[in-house]
Amino acid sequence: MSANKNSLFSNLKYDFPAGLVVYLVALPLCLGVALASTGRPDLLFSGIISGVIGGIVIGLLSGSALGVSGPAAGLVVIVLTAIETLGSFEAFLLAVVIAGAIQLIAGFLNAGIIGYYFPSSVIKGMLAAIGITLILKEIPHAFGYDADFMGDEAFSQKDGQNTFTEVYNAIRYSSTGAIIISAISLGLLLLFDKPFVKRIELFKFLPGALFVVLIGIALNLVFINFFPSIALSGEHLVQLPVASSASEFISFFKHPDFSAFTNVNVYTVAFTLAIVASLETLLSVEATDKLDPYKRNTPTNRELKAQGIGNMISGLLGGLPVTQVIVRSSANIESGARTKMGTVTHGSILLLSAIFIPTYLNYIPLASLAAILLVVGYKLSKLQLYRGMYNLGKEQFIPFIVTIIAILSTDLLKGIAVGMVIAIYFILRKNYKHSYHYKKEEYKDGDVITLVLSEEVTFLNKGSIGHTLDNLPENSKVIIDGSKSMNIDYDVLEIIQEFRKHAAPAKNITVETRGIESVSSVGGH
């Protein structure tokens, strides 16, 4: 199985349906993140702008075949605080432009290499945690309790609620109409996943998610006309701004306040945005590559450049900061996308629908879209993943589980940081144990102990080698063999020299070194 990379359009029969599903997922997320980030309903279109740029501009420039970019929930708090600090949305847009320029420069400086230093156990933990988060966060929307914005990923919320209390409230204050729509939507999505349905020609091109949305709209129209008490309206539906004229539509676009160039806070916000957005992007790139059925590797420096250009354009047109987002990317992959045309398709549909059919989009129930995201969440956090990680041993399983718990109880970046600490602990522990091979031979004249150093001996091995030398028995002989080592750090050479000059004579230990010519020349004092 391999995707034809020679022609982007040769896979359009797979990419178009996937792009349509991603569009359906991205539309409410763009609006939800925009409302939460700005706190202003009049700026909802800023989320659509960044979604379009993430799909079309970054989609075309990026080297990622399946990654999808857009406004990210992880930046909500930073954006909201930044707008308050800078005093206007227009000054914030200038910070977004500068942040994009910083990302572009970082790409040319090869800063994308950071993406290769996230352990697999932590990335898999992140994917599983996002799957669980999606399930927990979408349950309220599926039940018709839309007190929180669609796309929120953090555990604690501004209103004092958290993920679990929102689920409890959803059950208490549920909407019958929403439950009916989400239950039927889930049933249909599970049915569309069956092999016999996938063989039907119509469903090979038009995705099940589209039918789910259309049936959700139809059901709610039936409720409105025949059962008004359970009909969904207002916050339970998509709420895209509708322009009454071309001039009003153009007014949705904002532009940076370039006079804010002299405001030092603009640069502080820009650097913060650039760092956090780049980290979220690189994490998503790693995760998306792991989900890619064709196992392609995304060039991370090119991704930073694409994100940088995308953010510069987004800031200039009045959009929110953009990152690659794992929720959209995983929906793209699960829907069968093969090339970046899936991403570009989603951005194009987002743009065209916002221009031509915003009124009709506002008939879409959030309950239908919640059902789609519930299925995406389930596929990201399947039981087989946990079994597989458990079978790999505790060095992989513990960082994996800790990452999941940390993300669920805080947010994405904090959770990843905790997972990284645990993963690094196990790496150091393993490094500590395997810095050398120890062999002891007993003779009547005294023990002969051979330490064969590993191929790479770094300062991380200093503790274990020093501890072993300190505990060698008196009146013995030690052979320190570095002939197989490609590199021995100065710190380790210094430990060996200090032992040879001071500790060994005091314990009547004879020291012989092999392949460590530099020991005698290390600056002693």
N, C-alpha and C positions, 0 to 999 in steps of 0.2 A: 504493500500500500504506500503510495507516494503521491504527493500533490504536484501537479504540473506547474512548475514555477516560471515556465517560459512565457505563458500568456495569462494575465490576470483575468481576462474575460472568458477563458476556456472553462473556468470553474464557476461561472455565474449562476448556473442552475443549483449550486450548493450555497454560494455566497449570498445570493439575493434573499432566499428565505431566512437565512441566518441573520442577515442585516435587518430584516423586517421584525424578527423577534427581539433583537437588541434594541431597535427603535422603540418598540412597545415597552421594554423594560426601562430604557433610558429616559423616555419622556417624563414620567412622574418623578424620577430621581433628579433630573435637571431642575424641575420646578421646586421640588422639596428642598434640595440643597440651596437653591437661590433664596427661597423664603427664609430658611434658617440662618443663612450666612449674612443677609442684609437686614432682615427684620422688616422689610418693606415690600408689600404686595405690588407696588408700582415698578419694582426691579426684578420681577419674576423672569422677564425676558433675558436677563443677563445669564441665567442658567441655560437657556436654549442656545444663546450665542456660543457659549463655551462648549456645549454639546456638539454643535455643528462644526466648530473649529477642531475639536478633538476627533471627530469622525473624518472630515474631509482633509483638512490641512495636515494634521499630525498623521492621519491614516496614510496619506500619500508619501509623506517625508520619512516616516519611521521604517526601520528594518524589521519590525515585528509583524509577522504574518497574521496573527490572531488577536493581538492586544488591542483593546478599545480604550480611548481616553475621553475624559469629560470632567465636569466639576466633581470634586471629591468630598464626601462627608467628613473625611479626616481633617479637612482644612476649615471647617465651619467656624470653630471657636476662634482660630487665628484671624479669619476674615472679619468676623463680627467685631472683635476687639480692635483690629486695625482700622476699620471704618470709624469707630468711636474716637480712637486716638488721633487720626488724621483730620477728622472733622467733616469730611465729605466723601462721597462715593467716587467722585471724579479724581480726588487726590489719591485715593486707593488704587484707581486704575493706573495711575502713573507708576505706583509701586509694583503692580503686576507686570507692566512693560519692562521695568528695570530687572525684576526677578527673572523674566524670560531671557534678557540679555546675559545675566549671570549664568543661567543654565546653558546657554549657547557657548559661552566662553569655557565653562566646565567641560562641555563635550569635546572642545578642541584641546583641552588640557588632559584628556583621557581620564577624567574623574569617574567615568562609568565603570571602571574596574572594581569599584567598591561593591558593585552588584554581585561579584563572584565570591564574596567573602561571607555570604549568609549560608549557614549549614542547611543541608537538605531537611533535617528533622524539624528545624524551625519554620522553614517555608511550608512544609506539609502541615505543620501545626497551624500556621496562619490560614491555610486553605480550609482546614476542618473548622477552625474557629469562625471564619466568615460564613461558612455553611450553617453552623448552629445559630450565629447571630441573625442571619437572614430569616431562619425559621422563627426564632423568638420575636424578632422585630416585625415580621409580616403577619403574625397571628392577630394582633389588634386590628390591622387593616382588613384582614379576612373576616373578622367578626364585626366590622363596621364601627370600630372605635378608633377614630383618626385624630387623636389628640396630639400625636407627635408627627413630625414630617417624614415622608417616605424617603428612606435613604439614610436615616440616622443609624449609626453603628456604635455609638458610645454607650456604656452601661449606665452611667449617671446622667441625668438630664437637668436642664435649667429650671424646670418646674418642681424640682425636688423628687420627682418620680425616678424609677430605674426600670431596667428591662423586665424584671419579674413583676413589679407592681403594675406595669402597663398591661402585661398579659392577664393578671388578675382582674384589673379594671375592665379589660375587653370582655371577659367572660360575664362580669356583672352587668355591664351596660351594652351588651351586644345588640346588633340590629338583625332582625329576622331576614330582611331582604338581602343584606350583605352575606349572611351565612348561606342562604340558598344559592346565591350567585357564586360564591367561592367554592362551595361543595360541588356544584355541577361543573365548575371550571376545573377543579382538581380531578374529578372523575374523567372528564374529557381528555385532560392532559395525560393521564395515566393510560387511557385507551389509545391515544395517538402514539404512545411509546411502544405499543404492541407490534410485533413483526408483520402481522396480517394487514394492519392498517397502513403501515409504511409502504406496503407493496402497491397500494392504490395510487394510480398516476397523479391524481389531483393533490394528494398529500405529500407527494415527492417534491412538489414545487411550492405549494402554499403551506406554511407551517401551522401546526395545531394551535399555537398561541394566537394566531390571527382569528381563527374560528372561535376560540374561547372568548376573545374580546368582543367579537360581533354578537355572540350569543349572550354575553353579559349585558351589552347595550340593549338587545332585544328584550331580555327578561325585565330589565329595569323600566323599559317603555311600557311593558305589560303591567308592571306594578303601578306605574304612574296613572294609567288609564283605568285599571280595574281594582287595584289594591293599594290606594294611595297611602295608607297607613304604614306600609313597609317599603315604600319607594325610597330610593337613595337620591340625595341632592346635595348641593353645596360642597362641603369639605370631603364628602364621600366619593366625589367625582374628580376627574382631572380638571384643573383650573388654569387653562392657558389664556394669556391676555389676548383679547380680540380687538383688532383695530377696525374702526369704522371707515377709514380712508387710508390712502397711501402715505399721506403726510403724517398721520398718527402712527402708522407702522414704523416709519423712519424715526419718529421721536423715541421709539423704544431703544434705539442705539444711543449710548452715551460715549463721551470722549474724555481722555485724561485732562486733568488740570495741570498744564505744563508749568504754570507759575509756582507749583509746589516743589519744583526742583531744589529750591533753597531750604526746604524743610528737612532737617536731618532725620526726623522720624520716618520719612518716606524710605530712606535707605535701610534703616533698621528693619522695617516691615518687608522690604524687598529681599533682603538676605534671609530672613526667617522663612518667607514663602519659598524661596529658591531651594533652601536646604531641605525643608519638610516635603515639598512637592517632589524633589529629586529622589529622596529616600522612598517615598510611597511608590513612585514610578519604578524604581529599581527593584523593589520588593515584588511589585505586581509583574514585572518582566520575568523575574525568576519563577514565580508561581505559574504564570501563563505558559512559559516554556515547558514546565513539568507536566502541564495538562495537554499540551500539544500532541495529538496522536502521531504526528510525523517527526516529533523530537527535533525540531529546528531550534537553533540558538539565535537569539536576538542580539545584534551588535549594540551594546549598551551605550557606547559613546555617541553613536548615531541617534539613539533614542533620546539622549539628553539634548542633542542639538535640535531634534524635531520638537521636543517638548518646549524648548526655549523659544523657537520661532512661533510655535502655537500660542504660548503665553503672551508673547509680544503683540501678536495680532489680536488675541482675545482682549487684552488691556486697551488696545487702540480702538476697538469697536464697542467696548462697554460690557465685555464678558467677565466671568469669574476666572480665577486661576484654574489651570487644567493639570491633571495627572493621568497616568494610565490607571485604570480602575479594574480590580479583579472581578467584581460582580458582573460588569458588562462583558469583560473578556471571557469569563467562564460561561456566560449565557451564549456568547458567540460560538465558543467551542462545542458546547452541548447541542447547539442547533445545527451543527454540521458544517460550519464555515471551513474553507480550505486556504483562502488567501486573504490579503488585506482588503479585497473588494467588499468583504462582509462589513468591515469597519466603515469604509467609504460609503457603502450603500445606506447604512444606518444614519450617517451624518446628512446624506443627501435627502433622504425621506424626512428627516427631522426638519430640515430647512424648508422643503416644499410644503409640508403639512402645516407648518407655522405660518406660511404665507397665504396658502389657499383654503385650508379647511379647519382653522382653529375652532370654529363653532361646533363642528361635528366631533372633534376630539374631546370636547368637554362633556360628551355623553358617556365617555368610558368610565365604568365603575372602578375604583381603586381595588375593590375586592377581586376582580378578575385579574388585575396585574399582580396582586398579592399572591394569588394562586400560582402564577408563573414563577415568581421569585421563591415561593416555598419549594417548588420542584427543583429549581437551581440549587437552593440551599441543601436539599436532601442529597443531591448528586455530588456536592462538594464534601459531604461529611458522612459517607457511607460506612457501614460497619466493617467492610473488608479493609478499609484504610487503617482502622485501629488494630485489627488482627495482624495485618502486614507489619505495622510499626512495632507491635509487641514481639513478634517473632524475630525481629532484628536485634533484640536485646535491650537492656536498660540504658545503654549509652545513647541509643537513638530514641527509645520510647519515653524516657523521663523528660528530655528537653521538648519533645513533641507534645506531651500532655501538659507540661508547665506552660508552654506557649499558648495553648488553647485556653487554659484557665485564666492566664494573665490577660489575654485579649478580651475574653468575655467579661472580666471584672473591671477592666479599665478602658482602653481603646487600642487601636491597631499598633501605633508606634511604641507605646509604653509596654504593651504585651510582647512585641517583638524584642524589645530591649531586655526584658526579663528572661525570655527564652534564650537570647544570645548569651547572657551571663551563665545560665545553666549549661548550655552547649559548650561554651569555652571552658567551664570547669571540668567537664568530662574530657575535653581535648587535652587540657593541661595534665589531668590525672593520668591519661594514657601516655602522654609524652614523658611524664615523670617516670613511669614504669618501664618504658621501652627505649631509654637513652643508651643502653649498653647491654651486652650479654655477659653474665657473671658465671665464671667457672672456677671451682675450688678443687685442688688436688692435695691430698695429705701425704706428707713424707716424714720420716723420723727426724730429719734435720729442721723441719718446720713446714708450714703450709705454703703452697704456691697458688696464688690467686691471679686469674687472668680476667681483665676487663677489656672486652672488645667493643670499642665505641661504635655507635650506629653511623649511617652514611652522612646524616646531617646532625651536627651537635650544636645546639644554640644555647643562649642564656637561659632558656626554659629548662634545660637539663642540668643547670648548675646545682640546684638543690639536691637532686637525687645522686649525682656523682659525688658531691661533697659529703653527703650523709654516708655513702658507702665507704669512702676513703677514711672518714673519721672512725668507722667501726671495724676497720681491719684488725685482726688479732696481732699481738706483739710477736716479734721474732719470726715474722713471715716474709715472703717475697711476693711482690705484686708486679705483674706485667700489664702495663696500660698500652693496648694495641689500637692505634688510630690509623693503621694502614688502609682500612676500608672506608675511612671517612673522606668525603669530598670537601667538607668544610667543618672547622672547629672554631667556635667563637672565642674571642679573647678572654671573656669571662671564665670559660671552662679551662683554658690554658693557664690562667692565673691561679685557679684553684689547684690544678695539678702541680704547678711550680711551688706554690706555698706549702703544699703537702710534702713535696720532695725535699724542700730545704729545711722545714721546721718540724712538722708532725712526725714524719717517717723516722728521722734519726732519734727522736725522743722515745719511740716505741721499738727501735731496732728493726725497722722494716726496710728491706732492700727494694728499691724502685727501679724498674727497667721500662723504658718507653720504646715503642716501635711506630715509626711513621708519624712521629710528632716532633719533627726537627726544631720547630719554632719554640718549643717549651723553654729551652735554655736561653733563648734570646728575648723572651718577654720581659719587659722592664720590671725588675724586682727592686725592692728597697727595704 
